[in-house]
Amino acid sequence: MSYLDTLTILYLSEEKKFDLRIYVLVVNYRPLRVYLYQMGFARFCNEKYSSDLGDIDNQFIHLTNVAIQKKSEDYNRAHGGKWHLNNLRLFVEGIHGKEASQRLFDEVNAIIIHSLKACQNVMINDKHCFECYGYDLLIDSNLKPWLIEVNASPSLTATTHPDRILKTGLISDMLDIVMPPDLPPDVSHKGMRWDPEEGLVPVEKHGFFDLLYDEAADTTATLQPTGGRGKRRA
């Protein structure tokens, strides 16, 4: 039995393989501060999944990359084979309940944080820099997320109108966090805002970015390990 036999490739009624693309912004590695973009999406293959050996080389069955799927005769240029992350969350809630859906996305968040902490000590922490990552994950039949890979500087090419709205919003929100429009230009202001009582404090939410993890404020260190396994792309 292959690893894909247990994954949620038959989870939806159309029986097509899909994965998740989630955008993550890191403004500092030491201390680690991470923002999660709430406007991610699921990417679907155009053809129904098959584990037959005769279909092993069919990229339209096995690879969700849009650069590949858009070459298929069945490619839908209106939605681009993508499903908004909120729609996936609602789908999971409708089938498995809100608690199961919340647990799934909590585990996704834990995978993101653990993966960044795993490489934290080998990353150059340049105060002038930031990084946007594209996380790719699969979900298995037990609603357990698995990390496929982490893409540094992911492609922000838009293939549909909703895709263009999502990615232009991502760029705008990201730049507002790393270069706060209400503060003078200064590297020490990256990811910060001015509070009348406390002075400079980390931005907790801006646009569709939410503060996922702030190591400087983490005094508990109680994150539970997950079963996600993956590789880091340089």
C-alpha positions as CSV (number, residue, x, y, z in Angstrom):
1,M,0.0,0.0,0.0
2,S,1.4,3.4,-1.0
3,Y,1.3,6.4,1.3
4,L,-1.3,8.0,-1.0
5,D,-3.7,5.1,-0.3
6,T,-4.4,6.6,3.1
7,L,-4.6,10.3,2.1
8,T,-7.7,12.3,1.5
9,I,-7.6,12.1,-2.3
10,L,-11.1,10.6,-2.3
11,Y,-12.3,12.9,0.3
12,L,-14.5,15.0,-2.0
13,S,-17.3,13.7,-4.2
14,E,-15.3,14.4,-7.4
15,E,-12.6,12.0,-6.1
16,K,-9.7,14.2,-7.1
17,K,-6.4,14.7,-5.4
18,F,-5.9,18.1,-3.7
19,D,-3.4,19.8,-1.5
20,L,-3.4,23.1,0.5
21,R,-1.4,26.2,-0.2
22,I,-1.0,28.4,2.9
23,Y,1.0,31.6,3.0
24,V,3.2,32.4,6.0
25,L,5.1,35.6,6.7
26,V,8.2,35.5,9.0
27,V,9.4,39.0,10.0
28,N,12.1,37.7,12.5
29,Y,13.8,34.4,13.2
30,R,15.4,35.4,16.5
31,P,13.0,35.9,18.3
32,L,10.7,34.1,15.9
33,R,7.6,36.0,14.9
34,V,5.2,34.4,12.4
35,Y,2.0,35.7,10.6
36,L,-0.5,33.4,9.0
37,Y,-2.5,34.6,5.9
38,Q,-6.1,33.5,6.2
39,M,-6.8,33.5,2.4
40,G,-5.1,30.2,1.4
41,F,-6.7,27.7,-1.0
42,A,-6.9,24.1,-1.9
43,R,-5.6,23.0,-5.3
44,F,-7.3,20.2,-7.2
45,C,-6.2,17.9,-10.0
46,N,-8.4,17.9,-13.1
47,E,-8.8,14.2,-13.3
48,K,-10.1,11.7,-10.8
49,Y,-7.4,9.9,-8.8
50,S,-6.3,6.5,-9.7
51,S,-3.6,4.3,-8.1
52,D,-3.3,2.1,-11.2
53,L,0.2,1.6,-12.5
54,G,-0.9,2.6,-15.9
55,D,-1.8,6.1,-14.6
56,I,1.4,6.6,-12.6
57,D,2.8,9.0,-15.3
58,N,-0.4,11.0,-15.6
59,Q,0.5,14.4,-14.2
60,F,-3.1,15.6,-14.3
61,I,-4.0,12.9,-11.7
62,H,-1.0,13.2,-9.4
63,L,0.3,16.8,-9.5
64,T,-1.8,19.7,-8.2
65,N,0.6,22.4,-9.5
66,V,-1.4,25.0,-11.5
67,A,1.4,25.3,-14.0
68,I,0.7,21.6,-14.9
69,Q,-3.1,21.5,-14.5
70,K,-3.7,24.5,-16.7
71,K,-2.4,22.5,-19.7
72,S,-5.2,20.0,-19.3
73,E,-8.2,20.0,-21.6
74,D,-10.5,19.9,-18.5
75,Y,-8.9,23.0,-16.9
76,N,-11.5,25.5,-15.7
77,R,-10.2,29.0,-16.3
78,A,-12.9,30.5,-14.1
79,H,-11.9,29.0,-10.8
80,G,-8.5,27.6,-11.8
81,G,-9.1,24.3,-9.9
82,K,-8.8,26.2,-6.6
83,W,-11.1,26.2,-3.6
84,H,-10.9,28.9,-0.9
85,L,-9.6,27.7,2.4
86,N,-12.7,28.9,4.2
87,N,-14.8,26.7,1.9
88,L,-12.7,23.7,2.8
89,R,-13.1,24.5,6.5
90,L,-16.9,24.7,6.1
91,F,-16.9,21.5,4.1
92,V,-15.0,19.7,6.9
93,E,-17.3,21.2,9.5
94,G,-20.4,20.0,7.6
95,I,-19.1,16.4,7.4
96,H,-17.1,16.0,10.7
97,G,-18.3,18.9,12.9
98,K,-16.7,22.1,14.0
99,E,-14.5,20.5,16.7
100,A,-12.8,18.2,14.1
101,S,-12.3,21.1,11.7
102,Q,-10.8,23.3,14.4
103,R,-8.5,20.5,15.4
104,L,-7.3,20.0,11.8
105,F,-6.4,23.6,11.4
106,D,-4.8,23.8,14.9
107,E,-2.5,21.0,13.8
108,V,-1.7,22.8,10.5
109,N,-0.7,25.8,12.6
110,A,1.5,23.6,14.9
111,I,3.2,22.1,11.8
112,I,4.0,25.6,10.6
113,I,5.5,26.7,13.9
114,H,7.5,23.5,14.5
115,S,8.9,23.6,11.0
116,L,10.2,27.2,11.5
117,K,11.6,26.4,14.9
118,A,13.4,23.4,13.5
119,C,15.4,25.6,11.1
120,Q,15.5,28.7,13.2
121,N,19.1,28.4,14.4
122,V,20.6,27.9,10.9
123,M,18.7,30.9,9.3
124,I,20.5,34.2,8.9
125,N,18.4,36.7,11.0
126,D,18.9,39.9,9.0
127,K,16.9,42.7,10.6
128,H,16.5,44.3,7.1
129,C,14.8,41.2,5.7
130,F,11.6,39.2,5.8
131,E,10.3,36.1,4.1
132,C,7.0,34.9,2.7
133,Y,6.7,31.1,2.5
134,G,4.2,29.0,0.6
135,Y,3.3,25.9,2.7
136,D,2.0,22.8,0.8
137,L,0.1,20.2,2.8
138,L,-2.0,17.1,2.3
139,I,-4.8,15.9,4.6
140,D,-5.3,12.2,5.3
141,S,-8.5,10.3,5.9
142,N,-8.2,10.9,9.6
143,L,-8.1,14.6,9.1
144,K,-4.4,14.7,9.9
145,P,-2.3,17.2,7.9
146,W,1.0,16.2,6.4
147,L,3.7,18.7,5.3
148,I,4.8,18.2,1.7
149,E,7.2,21.1,1.3
150,V,7.9,24.8,2.1
151,N,8.5,27.1,-0.8
152,A,10.6,30.2,-0.2
153,S,9.4,33.2,-2.2
154,P,6.5,31.3,-3.7
155,S,5.1,32.3,-7.1
156,L,2.5,35.0,-6.9
157,T,1.4,34.7,-10.5
158,A,-2.4,35.0,-10.8
159,T,-4.3,32.7,-13.0
160,T,-7.9,33.8,-12.3
161,H,-9.6,37.0,-11.1
162,P,-10.2,35.7,-7.5
163,D,-6.5,34.5,-7.5
164,R,-5.4,38.1,-8.5
165,I,-7.5,39.6,-5.7
166,L,-6.0,37.1,-3.2
167,K,-2.4,37.7,-4.2
168,T,-2.5,41.5,-4.6
169,G,-4.1,41.6,-1.1
170,L,-1.4,39.3,0.2
171,I,1.4,41.6,-1.1
172,S,-0.4,44.7,0.2
173,D,-1.0,43.3,3.7
174,M,2.6,41.9,3.8
175,L,4.2,45.2,2.9
176,D,2.1,47.1,5.5
177,I,3.3,44.8,8.2
178,V,7.0,45.0,7.3
179,M,6.8,48.7,6.5
180,P,4.1,50.1,8.8
181,P,2.5,53.1,7.0
182,D,1.8,54.9,10.3
183,L,5.5,54.7,11.6
184,P,8.7,56.3,10.3
185,P,10.8,54.1,8.1
186,D,13.1,52.1,10.4
187,V,14.1,48.4,10.6
188,S,13.1,48.4,14.3
189,H,9.5,49.1,13.3
190,K,9.1,45.9,11.2
191,G,6.0,44.1,12.3
192,M,5.3,46.7,15.0
193,R,2.6,49.3,15.7
194,W,2.4,52.2,18.1
195,D,0.3,51.8,21.3
196,P,-0.4,55.0,23.2
197,E,0.2,53.2,26.5
198,E,2.8,50.6,25.7
199,G,4.7,52.2,22.9
200,L,5.9,49.9,20.1
201,V,4.1,46.5,20.2
202,P,3.9,43.7,17.7
203,V,1.1,43.8,15.1
204,E,-1.4,41.2,16.0
205,K,-3.7,41.5,13.0
206,H,-3.5,43.4,9.7
207,G,-5.7,42.8,6.7
208,F,-5.9,39.0,6.4
209,F,-2.7,38.3,8.3
210,D,-3.0,37.1,11.9
211,L,-0.1,36.8,14.3
212,L,0.4,33.1,14.6
213,Y,3.4,32.9,16.9
214,D,5.6,35.4,18.8
215,E,8.5,33.8,20.5
216,A,9.2,36.9,22.6
217,A,5.8,36.5,24.2
218,D,5.9,32.7,24.5
219,T,6.4,31.7,28.1
220,T,4.7,28.3,27.9
221,A,6.4,26.3,25.2
222,T,3.6,23.8,25.3
223,L,3.2,23.1,21.6
224,Q,2.4,19.5,21.0
225,P,4.4,17.6,18.3
226,T,2.6,16.6,15.2
227,G,3.1,13.8,12.7
228,G,3.7,16.0,9.7
229,R,6.9,15.3,7.9
230,G,8.4,17.4,5.1
231,K,11.4,19.0,3.5
232,R,12.7,22.5,3.4
233,R,13.4,24.0,0.0
234,A,16.3,26.4,0.0
